[in-house]
Structure formats: C-alpha cells, structure tokens
Amino acid sequence: MAMDGIALGAVICELQSLIGGKIDKVQQPEKDLLLFTVRANNANHRLLVSTHAENGRIQRTNRSFDNPMNPPAFCMLLRSRLIGGRICSIRQLGADRVCEIIILTRNELFDEVSLRLIIELTGKHGNLLLLEPGGAIVDCLRRVSANNDGARILLPGFPYEPIVAQNKQDPFAAEQAAFDPVFSSPEPARAMIASFDGISKQTATALLTAAPSPAALHALLRSMKMGQYAPCVAFHTDGTPAAALPFLPGGMFVRMESAQSMSEALDRYYADRDQIVRIRRHGAALRQTVSTALSRAQNKYTAFWETIHHSDTHETARISGELILANLHLAKPGMQEMIVDDYFVNPPAKRIIPLDPAFNAQDNAKKYFKRYRKGKLGKAYAQTQIDGLASEIAYLEGQLENIEKCDTLYELSEIKEELIRERYLRPEKAQAAKPANRSSAPMRFVSGDGIPIYVGKNNRQNDALTLQTARSENIWLHAKNIPGSHVIIDYEGEPPETTLREAANLAAFYSQSRTSTGVPVDYTPRKYVKKPSGSRPGMVIYSTNRTLYVTPDAALVQRLKENAGQT
C-alpha cells in the first residue's frame, strides 16, 4: 500500500512541529530511501522519505537503518546543501501525493537562500527533487531525460515542471452535495476515485465503511482537514497488517489497533515490508551470481555425462582406423569412402568408412585414431570431474534455497562471505562491516508437545546447529537428497511421534521441495551425523537413518512459530 493524499495530509499535520528545526544529518540507506535528522524542540527527530513504488511515503520514524560505507552522490549533494539549514514550511501541494519542504540555508557565498524539497509519491514514478529558489532542479533521485516520450524532463539545470493536474476535486474542500453522486453510483468506491483527488482504492472503500452517507463523509473529511485524525493499523485474518489509515473504518477489517500518530501507524505497517524489500534487493545480486554458477555447473555436468555414457562414438573411430589399415590394398587416391569387411562383428558384414579425399589411407587412419584417443582421454577426464560437479550443483542449489530463507541483511552477508571463500565472488576492496545489532541464529519452533525444534537458515547456521549446538542424542532431520535446512529436535532420546512428524514437516517446508507432496525426510540421532574433511559448508554424511514421508504444511509451520513466540 503506497501512501495516498489522505494519509499524506495526516502526516503533514504531524510534521508541523518540525518547522523551525535544524537539519543535522542526511542519510541514504537505500537508493530510494532517505533519512533526515532534524533537531527541533530540544529533541532529535528522524524524517523518513521513501519513493519506493509500493512503500513510498513520508513520515517521522524511530527505526534505524544500516547505511552504506560510501554514501551515494545524491546523498552527498543533499548534505552539502541542506545540513545546517532550517525548515521553514512543510505543506501538501493540493490534495494529491506531493509534498513541499522549504529549507532556509546558506549557499557557497554564505548568502541565505530558500531551497525546496519536492517529494512526489506517485508509485513507480516517485521522486525527490531539490530545487533552487528560481525553480531550477539542482538534482533528483530519479533522473528523467528527453528520451522518455511524453515524460517531464527531470535533470539538473532544467526548470521543474509540476505533475499535471487530473481535474479532480479536492475532497477536503468539496461541498456535501459533491458526494451525492458517489453514493448513488453502483460502484461508490470507483466513483469516489474518479471524482476526487488523492484517494486510493483502499482508502475509498474504508471511507465508505466509516461514513455511510454524504453528510457523514463530508463531516469526516472536514474533521480531518481541521487536524482531527484517528490513526490506526488494520489487520488481515492471518494477523498481518492490511493498512495504515488516518481514520477508523467500519467493519472492513478483522481487527484494528489505534496508534498515537499516523507516523507510528506507518512504522508498524511498513516494518516487515521494508525489510522484505531490502532483503529482496540485496539478495538479487547474490541470487544472480549463484544462478549463473549453477547453470554453468549443470551444463558441464550434462556434457560430461554424455561423454561418459556415449563412449561408443570414439570406439567406432578406433575400429574404423583398424579396418582402414587392414584394407590398405583397397585404397585409391581421392576416395571418399571405403567399403570393407567388418570383422569386429559376428558374423562379418560390409561397412562403409567415410574418408577425406585430401588425405591418403594411412593419414585417414591416423585421423580416426586421434579422434579415438581424444574421446578416451575426454571420458577419463569426465569421470574424474563428474562427482565434484554433482557436489557443486547440490551446494549451489542449497545456496539458492538459503538466500530465500534470509530474514536479515546479516544473514545475507554471511552467505556472501561464504561465496567469497568458495571463490564464486571476488572480495571487495573496501570490505563493508556487517550490519550492527544483528544476530544470526537458527529459527526456533515449539512442537505441540512443547519441545523446541531448531531450523538452520544457511550453511553456517546448519554447521553450527548440527556440529556444535546439538547434543549427541538429539534427533537430526533433513530432506532426503534435497537441498534444505538442518533440523534439530532438542529432546534427549526418541521424541514423541507428533513432535517427530512436525519436525519432519519443517525439514520438508524449508527445503527445495516446499511445494511438493510426499517429501522424504531422513532422521537419525545427531551422533551418526559426520562432516567429511574438506567438504563444503553445510555438507554432512549420516548413517542408521530412517525415513518419513510428509507433505509440507504452511499453516502448521505458522502454528509452530506462534508456539515459540508464546514461550
């Protein structure tokens, strides 16, 4: 849910307390996310601006973000122009998703100038622009050149062109009669979106549940225009946030929780969403690297497999050479083929051997023997390499699965470090520090019998969980011959049947066969699990195992996770 004009108006009302505040810091944790630290009313406040297509918004926040070691160029520009400046005004331009912040600062000649920050929260076209007092663009997050047909030119030095108005009414300034057509329409939500500016589909539906008549809707919008908001977070049936709204809707959602401010509601709504976006963005490069290496290994494996299992080709070349030498008396200059008796088959039969007319019979035989030696050496080489390639393919498939299970940037950095050690990535010249205040620990679940179950999310966690944390009598589980997580039941001896099946379900769910049915899961006491010397991270061998067949159940996994949260 991207912020619409109604929610933006609520945030702008809250941000009025920052007027007169001084900008102390400017940070850019992500390419479309900026944080401004403002000193106002004897306290520091964080102003978050995101132009992400789905999570675009402006708000105050108490959250912290990991910053890159080298700030982007746009961030450095904002620091040089805005730090030390004071906020003069914060206002919404019209009723749509555009905000203007005027900042009084000094230029290179120490003259006071008023710079404008324009924040456009328009989905995939969202942008943040810094303007000179005369309206020229200093720079912007997303530059748009003249090559984009029909688009505004947003480049440094060009005059800023506001977003073209859509000829809709301002819902906060509209009279009560303007809402009558909305309620008389067969689709009121769509009619409201078409008639009024800055209202999203979700907000329109929520407004209609909160105000069932034109008079009630007019009164609700009037109260919000006067600054009387009632921020809340609405939830789906599964407990995930559905919306952050500046008013209380009717019975549209299963559950609603009030918030002290609209910014607090947005923090609660976007907390997990921002994390998902960051993990997806930072994991994309790792996923591409691993996928490329996996594709290369699979192609080599296929070529070696064909070399090993199609040895009759080079054996035929040897026989052809032998038959040519045995029938030299039949050879004539310029022959393109030789018909001989093949005494390598029983009974002997006629055989046609193609010849190169540019060579004599002896040289043609040499060519066939050369082809035979090449095929024989190739087969021997393929036999020495194919087992290593099979191991590499299993390792890379496991890494792809591990990337999907990452919940924090710290876990992604662990996978990146491992790929550097395994020489799939080159080490960075300036090694970035791991994100602070993060702990990479296995996932914890609690079975229906109250027994803890631990699941590793990457190779480092798998090795630590299996080889260091688990006790010898704990049960170890893993999807059979399938890349996935190591699972440990923290219970001495044989666990209850229910717990064993729940742990097997976790092993199947956190494997490459998550969407399959009847997934085989091996289990054995931890003491029978060994790590061969020199093996890759996460690779183990085991014995005296038994096998369960389970179908992964997402609802069961969620229930086991909730059990862990209650203990």
N, C-alpha and C positions, 0 to 999 in steps of 0.2 A: 504494500500500500504506500504509494508516494503521497506526499503532503499536498493537500488541495488548498484553495483560497480560504476556506472556513477555518481550517486548522492553523494556517499561517497567520490569520488575523488574531487568533488566540495567543500564539507565541509572540507576535509583535507587541501585543498588550503587555505581556510579561517582561519583555526586553526593555521597556521604557525606563526601568530602574538602572540600566547601564548607561544612559545618557549622561555625559559629563565624565565618564570613566576613561582611564588611560589604557591604551593597548600596550601590554608589556611583552607579550610573546606571540609569535605566529609559527604554527607547526603544520606540516602536511604529511600525516601518516600514510595516506593513500593518494593515488593520483586524482581522485575526485572527492577527497575529504580534507577539510581544513579546520584547525582549532585556533581560536584567538583567545588569549588570556587577557582579561580586562580587569583592571584594578578600579573598583567603584564601591563607594560606601564602606571604605575601610576593609574590604574583603576582595579576594580574587574570584573571578567568575570565568568559566570556560564557555565560550560561544562556539558551537559546532555548526559547520556549514557543509552539507553533503549535496553533490549534484549527481549522485548515482541515479540511474534510470528508474530503479524500483524503490530505493531507500532515500531518495532526495528529500532534504528537509533543512530547516534552520531551527536551533534550539539551544538552551543552556543545558549543560551536562555536567555530571560528576564523574563520568567514566574517564579512564586513562587509556591511551593508545600507545603502541610501540612505534617509534619513529625511525626512519631510515638513517643510516650513518651519514649519508650525503644528501642534504635537502635538495629537492627539485628546484629548477631555475625559477619557476613561478613563485615558490615559497620564498626564495632569497630576494626576489623583487619586492614582494609584499613586506618583508622585514625591513628592507632599506627605505621603503616609502611610508610605512604605517606605524612602526614601533615608535612610541613616544607621542603619537597623535591621540587626540581626544574625540570621543564620539559626540557629534552634535545632534544627530537625529536618526531615528530608525522608523521607517514607515513602509506600509504596503502600498504599492502603486496600483490603484484601482481595487478590484476585488479578486484579481487572479493571483497566480503564484509567483509574483515578482516583488522583491523586497529591495529597498534602497537604504544604505547606511552612509551618512555623510560624516567624514572624519576630518577634523581640523589638525593640520600638521605643518611642518616646515619643509621647504624644498632645499636644493643644494646651496642656494644663496641665503638660507635662513629666513626667507620671507614666508609669512603664513599663507597657506593655500588650503582650499577645501576640496578634498578628493572624494569621489563617490564610489562605493562598492555596490554593484548591481548583482543581485542573486536571482537567477532565473531557474525555478524548479519545474521545468517543463519536460519531465520524463527523459527520453533519450537525447533530447536537445538541451538538457540542463546545462547551465554555465554560470561562472562567476567572473565578473569583469571589473577591472579598476579603471576609472575614468579620470581624466584631467578636469580642472574646473571648466574648461571650454567645451567639454563633452567628447574630446578625442579619447580613443582607447589607449591606455598605457599597455595593458596586456590582459589576457584572459586564460582561463583553464582550458577551454576547448576552442582552438582557432578554426575559423571557417573562411575558406578562400573563395575567390570568384568562380572557381571551377564547379562549385556546387550550384546547379541550376536552381534559380528561384530563392536561394537562401540569402540571408543577410551576410554581408562581409564583416567578419569579426576578426580584425587583425590590428596589431599595434600601429597607431598613427591614423587609423580611419575613424571617421565620426561614428558615434554609437547610434544605431537605429533601434528604437524600442520595438518590442514584439507587436505585430499588427493586431489591433483590437478585433474582437469577434462579433461586435454589435449585439452583445447580450446585456441584460440589465444587471445592475448591482443589487444583489439580494438584500444588502443591508439598507439600501436607500429606496427600495421599491415600496410602493403603497400596497395596502392589503388587497385591493382589487386585482393587482397583478398576479396574485397567487390563485385566483379563481380558476383560470384555465388549467392549472396543474391538477387540481382535484377533480375537474370534470373530464380529464383525459382518461382513456382506458389504461394507459401506462403512465402513471403520475411521475415516477422516478425519471423516466426518459424525457418527459415534458419539462421537468424542472431543469435537467441538464441542458436541454436545448434552449431554454429561455433565460437562464441566469448564469452569470459568470462565476468561475472559481469553485464549482461544486462537482465533486466526483460522484460516480455511480453509488459507491458505498455510503457516502455522506448523504446523498439524496434519499436513499432508502431509509437510513437511520433517522433523518429529519422527519420523514413522513410517519414513522412509528412514534416519534416523540411529540409531534404536533399533528393531530388527525384532521384539522380544519384550517382554512386560510387564516382565520383570526389567530389561532394558536401558533401557526407557523410565523406569522408576521410578528407576534409578540415575542416569540423565542429569538428571532433574528434581531429584533430591537434590543432585547436584553443583552445579547452577545455584543452588539455594537456599543453598548454602554459599559462593556467590560465585565459583564456578569456571566462568567463561564463556569461550567461544571465538568472539569476534565475527568475522563475515566478510561479504563482499559477493558475491552470486551474480549471474551474468550470463546473458543470453539468447544465442542463436546469432549475432545481429547485433551483439553487443558492448555492448548497453545493459544497465544494471543491472536485475536482476529482483527482488532482495530484499536486505534487510539483516537478518541473523539473529544471535542471540547464541550460536549453536552451529553446528557443521559438519554439514550434511545429507549424505545419501548421494549416489548418482548421479542426483540430481533435476535438476541444472543442468549446463550445458555447461562452465562454468568458475567457479571460486571464488577469491577473494583474501582472505587473512586481514587483519584490522585490529588496531591496537594497543588500541582500545577500541570499545565499542558506539557512542559518540558519533562517532568517526571514521568508522565504517561508515555511520552515518546521514548524515553530511555528504557522503560520496561518493555515496550513493544518491539523496539529495534535491537535490543541487546543480542539476542541469538541471531537475528537476521544479518546484522553487520558482521558477526563472526563467521557466518556461513559464506558471505560474500568474500571476506578476506581469505578464508581457507581455500575457497574455490579459485580465487585469483592467484594466490601464491602457489597453490598446488598444480596449476595448469602447466607451468614450465617443467616441474618435476615429472608430471604425467606424460608430457610430450617426450622428454628425454627417455623415460623408461619404455614408452610405447615404441619409440624408434629403435632402441636397442633390442627389444623383444621381437619386433618384426625382422630385424637383421638376423637374430639368432634362429628364428623359425625358418627363414629362407635357407640359411646354411644347413640346418638340420635336415630339411627336405632334400636338398641337393646331396648331402652325404648319404642319406637313407637310400636314395635312388642309385647312388654309386655302389653301395654295398649290395643291394638286392637285384641289381641288373648287371651282374658280372658276366653274363653270357655274351654281352657285346664285345668286350675285349678278348674273351676266349675264342669267339668266332674269328677275330682278327688273327690270332695265333694260328688257328687251323688253316686260314686262307694262306698265310705265309708258308706254312709247311707244304701245302698242296702245290703252290707255285714252284717251290724248289724241287719237289718230286716230279714235276712235269715240265722241266725246262726244255725238253726236246719238242714240246708242242708250241713253244713261244716263237712269235714272229714280230719283227719291228712294227710299231704303230698299232698293235692290237688294243682294242678297248675292253675286251673280256676274254676269259679263258675258260673253256668247258673241260672239266676234269672229272675223274672218278674219285668220289669222296670215300676213302677207306676208313674214315673215322666213325662212320655209321654202319650199322649191321641190319640188313645187307647193304653193300656199297651202292651208291646212287650217283647219278650225274649231278654236278654242282657248277654253277656259273659264278666266276670270280671277277668282279669289275677290276679293270686295270687303267692306269693312267698312260695314254699313248705317248706322252712326252718322255717316259722312262722305259728302260728295258725291264725284263722279267725279274732279274736279281734286285734291282732298285725298288720295284713294286713290292717284292717280298720284304725288303728292309722297312718300307713304309708300314706294312702290316705288323711287323714285329715291334716297331717303335710305338705303334698305337696300342699294341698289347701290353708293352712294358709301362706305358703311361697309365693305362687303365688299372693295371695290377698295383702300381705304386699309389694311385689315387684311392683304390679300395683300402689298401693298408693304412693310408693316412686317415681316411674317413672313419675306419674302425677305432683309431686312437682318439678321435675327436668327438664322436657322436655322444658318448656318455657324458662328457663335460658339457656339451651343448644342451642335453636334456636337463642337466642340473641347473644350467644357467637360465633356461626357459622357465623352469619351476620357480627359481629365485625371482626373476623379473615379474612373473605373474603374481607372485606373493607381494612384491613391492607395489604393484598397481592396486591390489586389494588393501594394502596398508595405507596408501595415500587416501583412499576413500574413507578410511576409518578415523582419520586425523580430526581432532576437535580443537586443537590449539596450534599456534604458529611454532611453539616449542617442539611439538611432535613432528611437524614438517621439517624443522631444522635438523632434527635427529636423523630423519630419512635422507636429507640432503648430505649430511656429513658422511653417512654410510655409503651413499653413491659416490662421493668423492674418494673415500677409502678404496672402494671397489673399482675405481677408475672409469666410472661412467660419466663423471663430471670433472671438470678442471677446478682446482682450488681457486678461490677468489683471491685477488691480490690484497685487498683490504678486507680481511675476514670480519664479517658482521657479528656482533655479540648476540648470543641467544636472547630472545625476549625475556625481560626480567619478570620476576614474580610468577613464574610458571613452574609447574611440577609435572613431569611426565610419569604417570603411574598407570598401571593396568585398570581397566574398567572393573567395577565391583558390583556384583549382583547378590541377591539373597534368595535362596530357594524357598519353596513352600514349606519346607521343614525347618526353616530358619538357619540354614547352613550357608556360609559365604562361598561364592564362586567368583573366581578372578579370570579375566579375559585380556590377553595382550593385544595391543593395537599396532605394534610394529615389531621389527626383528629384535631391536634392543630390548624392548619390554618382554618379548617372548623368551629370549635367552635368560634375562634376569629372573622372570617369574618361574621358569621351569628349573633352571640350574642353580639358583641362589635362594629364592624365597620359599619355594615349595619344599615340604618335608618328604622323606622317602616313602611314607605310606599314603600320602595324598594321591588321589586319582588324577591322572593326566589324560586329556582328551584332545583329539584333533580329527578334522575331516579326512577320511581315508584317501590318500593320493591326490588331494585337492589343496591348493594354496589357501591358507586361512590362519586363524589365531590359535595360539596355545591356550588351553582352558585347564584350570586347576580347581578341584573341589577341596576346600580347606576343611578336611574331615579325616580323622585317623581311621584307617581301615576301610571296609566296604560301606559306602554311603547308602541311604535308603533308595529304593527303586525310583521314587518320584524325583528326588534330587538328581540322580544319575541321568534320568531322561531329560530333565530341564537343562542340565549342563551340556548334554549331547545336542539339545536344540540350540543352545548358544554357540557351540562349536560349528554347527551347520549354518546358522544365521550369519556368523562372522567369518564366512568362507566365500569362495568364488561361486559356490552352488546355492547361494541365498535364495534364489527364485526356483530351485528345483524341488522335486518331491523324492522321498525315499533316499535321502542323502546318507551314505555310510559314514559312521563316526567310530574310530578306533579309541579304545580306552584301556589303560593299564596303570598299575602303580608307578609313581614317579621314579622309583629306584631302577626300573627297567628302561628308562629313557637315557640315552647317552648322546654326547656330541662328538662326532669323529674329529680327530686332529686335523686342522687345516680346512675344515668345512666352512661354508659361507654363514653369515649371521642368520639365525633363525632355523638353521637346518639341524635336525636331530635324527637318530635312529632309535627304534624301540622293538621290544620283543614281548612274548607272552601276553599279547593283546587279545581282546575280544571286540566284537563289532555290534553296534546298534544302528538301526535304520530309522531315521526321523525325518519329518517334514518341517522346515523352518517356519516358525510362527511368530510374526512381528508383535502380535498382541501379548503373547507370553513373555517375550523379551521385555516389552514395556512394563509388564506387571512385575517381573523380577527386578527391574531397575527401580521401580517405585518402592518395592520392599526394602531395597538397600537404602533409599532415602529416608525411610522411617526408622532405621536402626542406627 
